[in-house]
Amino acid sequence: MNEVKIRIEDMLNDLRQERDEIRVKLHLAKLETSEDWQKLEAKMGKFESKVKQLGGVTAEASKDMGRAAKLLGEEIRDGFKKIARTL
């Protein structure tokens, strides 16, 4: 076998190994991201509910609910960013 063919076959083997490693990482990331997404979906529902409730409460209660909603919204936003980085 000539030297060029050996180098090309070595490159092919390296690329196959890298591809397989990336494939495994993508699969694991998909599983992790899917779990995170489901949790965020549930939190999103709670957030939407809190926003609806804000309209019918007193000013003082509104401040407390607003703070809680803001924290929940920030948590959801951070979760979305984490998932985006994973992708």
Residue pairs with C-beta under 8 A, 6 or more apart in sequence:
29 86
29 87
32 86
33 83
33 86
33 87
36 79
36 82
36 83
37 83
39 79
40 76
40 79
40 80
40 83
43 72
43 75
43 76
43 79
44 76
46 72
47 69
47 72
47 73
47 76
50 65
50 68
50 69
50 72
51 69
53 65
54 62
54 65
54 66
54 69
57 65
